[in-house]
């Protein structure tokens, strides 16, 4: 039970990678603060954590709003007494041709993904200094190379990578480590909602482009996050850990792969 007695805060903890992360830390004895804009999702994560025998509380938060995050940080500290790990998993995506992106869409994606990560680091960070804790930001493979029709998302995740590195420098002498994970395609509700849209990620596309021939599961990413927060990573800071099944290792031209039955392999081009 490597996190017994420790408090882990997860933004976007109501679904997907965030929920898997909350459950992964709970399995190691942590108390969990679940931050999410969707109350029902956060409450369900709390229920699942409690069913696993750990303590958890939910907080409704719009991470793009600094005041919201500060209130949640204050409430979490009051409820748990200390904070040891922050995971910034809250995120949104959009799929549009570049010049079809509206001001509102740009602000929403940058606001949640980048400003939201900063808000969480800013308001929870001082509490982590007191416990020599750590931050794990959820970036993306899009932090290091771009994909079509996702300009705001790529810009936001590139920002998360540099936010991670800059904070790692500033906080190292205060005993706080700051790292990020960069998932490739992950089978989460956010991805599933976009599968039928042009430019959407499908299981067949992931199978064709990933040497391990599948999408990641949310728990694959959660385990990487838990590693970076553990004592096993005690001399690692300022790093981007790519978790993509080999997606970024090289071109898949010439590779053989078996299409997943029941899914149109070219659906993502529609």
N, C-alpha and C positions, 0 to 999 in steps of 0.2 A: 504493500500500500504506500507507494512513493509520495503521494500527495495528502496523506492523512493529516487532518488538522489544518490544511491550507485552504484558502478561499480563491476560487478561480472565477473571474468574470468573463462572460462571453457575450459580445454584441452580435445581433442577428442569431441569437440562440434558439429562436422559435422554430427553425426548420433547417434542412440541408446540412451543410458542413458545420454550422453552429450547433445544431442539436446533437449531431454525432460527436462533436468535441465535448459538449457538456456531459454526455453519457460516458465518454472515454475517460475523462478526469474523475467523474463520480465513481467509476469502477476501481479507481486507485485511491479512493478515500476522501476526495476533495469535497468541500462545500461549494455550491454553484450559485452564482448570480446570473440570471438569464435576462438579458436586455433585448427587447424587440419592440417594434412598432405595432405588431399584430399581437394583441393580448391573448387571443385563443391559442396561438402557436406557442407563446412563452409559457402559458399555463400548462399546456400539454407536455412540454419539455420538463417542467417542474414535476408533473405527475410521474413521468417516466423515471426521472432521477430518484424521486422518493420511493418508487416501486423497487428500485435497485438498492435501496437501503441508505441513500445519502441525503443530505440536507440541501434544499434549494429554495430560492425565492425569485419571483418574476417582477420585472420593472418595465413599464411601458415607456419607451424612449424613442424619439426621433433623433437619430445620431447626428443628423445634419444641423441640429439646433444646439448650440453650445450650452444654453441654459438648461435644456432637457438633460443633457449628459451630466452636467454638474450636479443637478438634483439627484440623479441616479447614483452618482459617485458618493454623495453625502449619505444617501439612504442605505447604500450597500455597506458603507463603513459602519454606520449605526447598527445595522442588522447583524453583521458578522464580526465586527471588531477590528479586522485587519484585512488587507488585500494582498495576495501574493503573485497572482498571474492575471494578466489581461490578454484576451484574445479578441482581435477586432475582425469579426467575420461578417458583419452586416454589409450587404452589397446588393446592387441592382445593375441591370444591363439593359441595353436598347439596341435594336437592329434597324438602321436606317442608312440610306445613301448619305454621303457626307453632308451635302448641302440641303438635305431635307431635315437635318437635326434642328429642332427649334431651340430658342433660348431657354424655354422651360425644361426641355429634356436635358440639355447640357447642364443646367444648374442642378437638376435632380440627380444625375449620375455622378457628377463631380461632388455634389453636396453630400451624398451618402457614402460613396466609396473613398474619396480622399479627405474631404473636410470631416466626414464622420470618423474616420480613423484618427485624424489629428485631434478632434474633440475628445475622443476616448483617451488617447495617450496623454493629452494635456491635463484632463481632470482626474484621471486615475493615477497618473504617473507619480505625483508627490506621495501618494500612499504606498506605492511600490518602492520608493526610495527608503521608506521606513522599514521595509521587510527584506530589502535586497532582493526584490522580486524580478519579474521579467515580463516582457511584452512579446507576443507573437502576432504579427499582422498577417492577414490573409490577402496576399497579392494575387498574382495570376501569371500564367505563362505569357499573357499579354503585357506583362511588365518588361519583357525583354525582346519580344517581336510582335508585330501587329498582325491582325486578321481583318478581313474585309468587313465593311459596313458597321464598324464599332468604334468610331473615332472617340466619342466621349469616354467609353469604357477603357480603351487602351490608354488614353491620356491619364485617366484617374489611377489606373493600376501601375503605370510607370511612375506616377507621383508617389504611390504607396511604397514602392521599392526605395526611392530616394529619401522619403520620410523615415523609413526604417534605418537606412545607413546614417543619416544625419543625427537621428536620436541616439543611435548606438554610440556615436562619438561623444555626444554631449552628456550621456548618462553613465558611461562606463566607469568613471571614477567615483560615481555615487553607488556603484554596485548593482546597477540595473542593466540586464542584458536585453537587447532588442533585435529580434530576427523576424523573418517573414517566410511563409511558404508560398510557392507558386504552383498551384494546381493546373494541370492540363484539363481536358474534358472530364467533367464529373457528373455522374448520374444523380442530379438533384432536381427538386421541383422547378428551380429557375431555368435550368437547361431543358427540362421536359416540356415546359410551356412553349418553348420556341422551336421545338423539333420540326413542326410542320411548316414553319415559315422559311422563305428564302433566306439563305445564310445561316439557318439554324443548325445546331450540332445534332447529328443522329448517331445511333449506336453503330450503324454501318460505316459512317464516316470515321468515327473513332477507331473502329476495327481496322479500317484500311490504312490509317495514318499512324497508328500506335503499334510499336513492335510487340507489345504484350497483348494486342488484339482485343482490347476492351476499354471501355471508359473506367475511370476510377470510381470506386464507391466512396461515399462521404466518409466512411470510417477509415479508408486509406489515408485521407488527408488529416483526419483527426489524430491518428497515431503519429504522424509526422509532427503535428503541432505539439502533441504531448511530449515527444522526444525533445524538441527544442526548449520546452519549458522545464525539462527534468535536469537533475544533477549530471546526467550523462553528457549534457551539452554545456557544462559549466564554463568552458573556455571558448564558447562560440558566441559571437555577437556581430551584428552588422551584416549578416549573411542572408541570401535568398536561396532557400532550399527548394529546388524544382522537383515536383512530384507528378510525373506525367507518363509513367510507363514506357519511357524512351521516346516519346513523341518528338522531343527537340533534339534527339541524338543525331539525326541525319535523315536524308531523303528516303522515302519509301518507294521510289521509282524502281520497278523491277521485282518488288516483293510479291509473294503470293499470299492471299488471305481468303478466308471463306466468308461470304456474305451471311449476315444474320437472317435467318428465315423469317419471313413475315414483315420485313421492313424494306421499303424501296430504297435502294442504295443511292439513288440520285434525288431523293426527296428534298434534300437540303438545298438543291439548286432551284427549286420552284419559287 
